[in-house]
């Protein structure tokens, strides 16, 4: 078989697990919009609802709501369903079908070394679902069923992308083909890992029991400003150089958030605010956060008022996705030797 020429294509997905935060926006959605608008890649963004049930079976109404809310978040953040392919994973069956092939390519040892498996299964691994263990093979299928060449990922997903590359390489080697691309990670930006507003050593999380630790994308302007003003800091003024943030996780987090929202470097933030105490800096950050985030909250509310329109957008996105996935899966089956009518 001749070597495959891969279309420059980006794929990424977010679990519809509810409660979108500033971390989702700065760590993923904002970068998705940038890659869409640059025009260098075909961009495909997915609500990975099959992944959402790996740890627990989610009540149907909750999963449907979360999927629609995530779609609304994507669009409100700037994803254009005409420029990008936007859909939910379960409407494109080729994801799960290719995942079975990859279950047979991946090795047990590879899967057992996944850090997220160890963290989520913990000491009670015998009671964890097979889906949680096999999750990375489905993630590989999500990416490779589009022959995606690039994936924007956070640091916590980098290991899974390395596994995707291993699976692609082993499939190609075992069948003597150059069929699946060895996908490249895209890790960039000042705030790819947004930290807790009350503890800069911990990642911002929707699961934290305290709402003041995070900014939700559904927060209104008043809530956003209040959470920024009450964010934990230290008594020292802002330094002149980034090196001066060493050992100051709360300060570093707020500088990184400002940099990411303003599309500048952390050093540029310090050039503007060096010597300022945090009372002054947090006022500036609150104004910036409200300016950037409040319109997203407003647009999400508008979109969620019309769930039928969201469902229509997702259905059309799934049709467009399958124009890519069906032939790639069929070619995969041909390589493996599966008979088809």
CORDABEL-V337688 format. One record per residue. N is the residue number from 1. RES is the residue in one letter. SS is DSSP state (H for helix, E for strand, - for the rest). PHI is phi as a letter, one per 30 degrees, with the letter a starting at -180 (NA if undefined). D_CENTER is the distance of its C-alpha to the mean C-alpha in Angstrom with 1 decimal. Layout:
<<N;RES;SS;PHI;D_CENTER> <N;RES;SS;PHI;D_CENTER>>
This chain:
<<1;X;-;NA;34.1> <2;X;-;d;33.5> <3;X;-;d;30.4> <4;X;-;d;27.5> <5;X;-;c;26.6> <6;X;-;c;22.8> <7;X;-;d;21.6> <8;X;-;e;19.1> <9;X;E;b;16.0> <10;X;E;c;12.3> <11;X;E;b;10.0> <12;X;E;a;6.3> <13;X;E;b;5.3> <14;X;E;b;4.5> <15;X;-;d;7.8> <16;X;-;d;10.4> <17;X;-;c;11.9> <18;X;-;i;13.2> <19;X;-;i;13.5> <20;X;-;d;10.8> <21;X;E;b;11.5> <22;X;H;e;12.0> <23;X;H;d;9.5> <24;X;H;d;6.6> <25;X;H;d;8.7> <26;X;H;d;9.8> <27;X;H;d;7.0> <28;X;H;b;4.7> <29;X;H;e;7.0> <30;X;H;d;10.1> <31;X;H;d;9.5> <32;X;H;e;8.8> <33;X;H;d;12.1> <34;X;H;e;13.8> <35;X;H;d;13.3> <36;X;H;d;14.5> <37;X;H;d;17.4> <38;X;H;d;18.5> <39;X;-;i;19.6> <40;X;-;d;19.6> <41;X;-;b;17.3> <42;X;E;d;17.0> <43;X;E;c;13.5> <44;X;E;b;12.1> <45;X;E;b;9.2> <46;X;E;b;9.3> <47;X;E;c;9.4> <48;X;-;d;9.9> <49;X;-;d;12.9> <50;X;-;d;14.8> <51;X;H;d;12.5> <52;X;H;d;13.0> <53;X;H;c;16.6> <54;X;-;d;16.7> <55;X;-;d;17.7> <56;X;-;a;19.7> <57;X;-;d;21.0> <58;X;-;c;19.8> <59;X;-;e;22.6> <60;X;H;e;22.5> <61;X;H;d;22.7> <62;X;H;d;19.9> <63;X;H;d;17.5> <64;X;H;d;18.7> <65;X;H;d;18.4> <66;X;H;d;14.8> <67;X;H;d;13.9> <68;X;H;d;16.0> <69;X;H;d;14.7> <70;X;H;d;11.1> <71;X;H;e;12.7> <72;X;H;d;14.8> <73;X;H;d;12.1> <74;X;H;e;10.7> <75;X;H;d;14.4> <76;X;H;d;15.5> <77;X;H;d;13.1> <78;X;-;k;14.7> <79;X;-;d;13.3> <80;X;-;c;16.7> <81;X;-;d;17.1> <82;X;-;d;20.1> <83;X;-;d;18.5> <84;X;-;c;15.3> <85;X;E;c;15.2> <86;X;E;b;13.4> <87;X;E;a;14.1> <88;X;E;c;13.6> <89;X;H;e;13.9> <90;X;H;d;17.2> <91;X;H;d;19.0> <92;X;-;b;18.7> <93;X;-;d;20.8> <94;X;H;d;20.6> <95;X;H;e;17.3> <96;X;H;d;19.3> <97;X;H;d;22.4> <98;X;H;d;21.0> <99;X;H;e;19.5> <100;X;H;d;23.1> <101;X;H;e;24.3> <102;X;H;d;21.7> <103;X;H;e;22.8> <104;X;H;d;26.2> <105;X;H;c;25.1> <106;X;-;d;23.1> <107;X;-;c;25.4> <108;X;H;e;25.6> <109;X;H;d;25.8> <110;X;H;d;22.4> <111;X;H;d;20.7> <112;X;H;d;22.7> <113;X;-;d;21.6> <114;X;-;d;17.9> <115;X;H;d;17.4> <116;X;H;d;15.1> <117;X;H;d;17.9> <118;X;H;d;20.4> <119;X;H;d;18.8> <120;X;H;d;18.1> <121;X;H;d;21.3> <122;X;H;i;23.3> <123;X;H;d;27.1> <124;X;H;c;27.1> <125;X;H;d;25.5> <126;X;H;d;28.3> <127;X;H;c;27.1> <128;X;-;d;23.4> <129;X;-;d;22.5> <130;X;H;d;22.7> <131;X;H;d;19.4> <132;X;H;d;17.7> <133;X;H;d;19.6> <134;X;H;d;18.9> <135;X;H;e;15.1> <136;X;H;d;14.4> <137;X;H;d;16.9> <138;X;H;d;15.2> <139;X;H;d;11.9> <140;X;H;d;14.4> <141;X;H;d;15.9> <142;X;H;e;12.9> <143;X;H;d;12.7> <144;X;H;d;16.5> <145;X;-;d;17.8> <146;X;-;c;17.0> <147;X;-;h;18.3> <148;X;-;d;15.2> <149;X;-;c;16.3> <150;X;E;b;13.3> <151;X;E;b;9.6> <152;X;E;d;7.6> <153;X;-;b;6.5> <154;X;-;d;7.2> <155;X;H;e;10.7> <156;X;H;d;10.2> <157;X;H;c;8.8> <158;X;H;d;11.4> <159;X;H;d;14.1> <160;X;H;d;12.6> <161;X;H;d;12.4> <162;X;H;d;15.9> <163;X;H;d;17.0> <164;X;H;e;15.8> <165;X;H;d;18.1> <166;X;H;d;20.8> <167;X;H;d;20.8> <168;X;H;e;21.1> <169;X;H;d;23.8> <170;X;H;d;25.7> <171;X;H;e;25.7> <172;X;H;e;27.0> <173;X;H;d;29.6> <174;X;H;d;30.8> <175;X;H;c;31.4> <176;X;-;i;32.6> <177;X;-;b;30.2> <178;X;-;b;27.7> <179;X;-;c;25.6> <180;X;-;c;22.0> <181;X;-;d;20.5> <182;X;-;d;19.5> <183;X;-;d;16.0> <184;X;E;c;15.3> <185;X;E;d;12.4> <186;X;E;b;11.6> <187;X;-;b;11.4> <188;X;-;a;13.0> <189;X;-;j;13.7> <190;X;-;d;15.7> <191;X;-;b;13.1> <192;X;-;d;10.1> <193;X;-;b;11.1> <194;X;-;d;12.6> <195;X;E;c;15.5> <196;X;E;e;17.6> <197;X;-;d;20.1> <198;X;-;c;22.9> <199;X;E;a;22.2> <200;X;E;d;20.6> <201;X;E;c;20.6> <202;X;E;c;18.0> <203;X;E;d;14.3> <204;X;-;d;13.8> <205;X;-;b;13.3> <206;X;-;d;14.1> <207;X;-;d;16.4> <208;X;-;d;18.7> <209;X;-;d;22.0> <210;X;-;c;22.6> <211;X;H;d;21.1> <212;X;H;d;22.3> <213;X;H;d;19.8> <214;X;-;b;16.9> <215;X;-;c;16.7> <216;X;E;d;15.5> <217;X;-;d;14.6> <218;X;-;c;17.6> <219;X;-;d;19.9> <220;X;-;d;22.8> <221;X;H;e;24.2> <222;X;H;d;26.6> <223;X;H;d;24.1> <224;X;H;d;21.8> <225;X;H;d;24.9> <226;X;H;d;26.4> <227;X;H;d;23.4> <228;X;H;d;23.4> <229;X;H;d;27.1> <230;X;-;c;27.1> <231;X;-;d;24.4> <232;X;-;d;26.0> <233;X;-;b;27.5> <234;X;-;b;30.5> <235;X;-;d;34.0> <236;X;-;d;33.9> <237;X;-;d;33.4> <238;X;-;d;30.7> <239;X;-;d;31.7> <240;X;-;d;32.5> <241;X;-;b;30.2> <242;X;H;e;26.8> <243;X;H;e;28.7> <244;X;H;d;30.2> <245;X;H;d;27.0> <246;X;-;e;27.3> <247;X;-;i;27.8> <248;X;-;b;26.7> <249;X;H;d;23.2> <250;X;H;d;23.4> <251;X;H;d;24.7> <252;X;H;e;22.2> <253;X;H;d;19.3> <254;X;H;d;20.9> <255;X;H;d;21.8> <256;X;H;d;18.3> <257;X;H;d;17.1> <258;X;H;e;20.1> <259;X;H;e;19.4> <260;X;H;d;15.9> <261;X;H;d;17.1> <262;X;H;c;20.2> <263;X;-;h;18.9> <264;X;-;b;21.3> <265;X;-;d;21.6> <266;X;H;e;22.3> <267;X;H;d;25.9> <268;X;H;d;26.3> <269;X;H;d;25.5> <270;X;H;d;28.2> <271;X;H;d;30.6> <272;X;H;d;30.5> <273;X;H;b;30.7> <274;X;-;e;32.4> <275;X;-;i;34.9> <276;X;-;d;33.5> <277;X;-;d;33.4> <278;X;H;d;30.3> <279;X;H;e;32.1> <280;X;H;d;32.2> <281;X;H;d;28.8> <282;X;H;d;27.0> <283;X;H;d;28.9> <284;X;H;d;27.6> <285;X;H;d;24.0> <286;X;H;d;24.4> <287;X;H;d;25.9> <288;X;H;d;23.0> <289;X;H;d;20.3> <290;X;H;d;22.4> <291;X;H;d;22.8> <292;X;H;d;19.2> <293;X;H;c;17.8> <294;X;H;e;20.7> <295;X;H;d;20.7> <296;X;H;d;17.2> <297;X;H;e;18.6> <298;X;H;d;21.7> <299;X;H;d;20.1> <300;X;H;d;17.9> <301;X;H;d;21.2> <302;X;H;d;23.0> <303;X;H;d;20.7> <304;X;H;d;20.7> <305;X;-;d;24.5> <306;X;-;b;24.5> <307;X;H;d;22.6> <308;X;H;d;24.6> <309;X;H;d;23.3> <310;X;H;d;19.7> <311;X;H;d;20.8> <312;X;H;d;22.6> <313;X;H;d;19.7> <314;X;H;d;17.6> <315;X;H;d;20.9> <316;X;H;d;21.5> <317;X;H;d;18.0> <318;X;H;d;18.7> <319;X;H;d;22.0> <320;X;H;d;20.7> <321;X;H;d;18.2> <322;X;H;d;21.2> <323;X;H;d;23.3> <324;X;H;c;21.3> <325;X;H;d;20.7> <326;X;H;d;24.2> <327;X;H;d;26.1> <328;X;H;d;23.7> <329;X;H;d;24.2> <330;X;H;d;27.9> <331;X;H;d;28.3> <332;X;H;d;26.6> <333;X;H;d;29.2> <334;X;H;d;31.9> <335;X;H;d;31.1> <336;X;H;d;31.1> <337;X;-;j;34.3> <338;X;-;d;33.6> <339;X;-;d;36.1> <340;X;-;b;35.1> <341;X;-;d;37.6>>
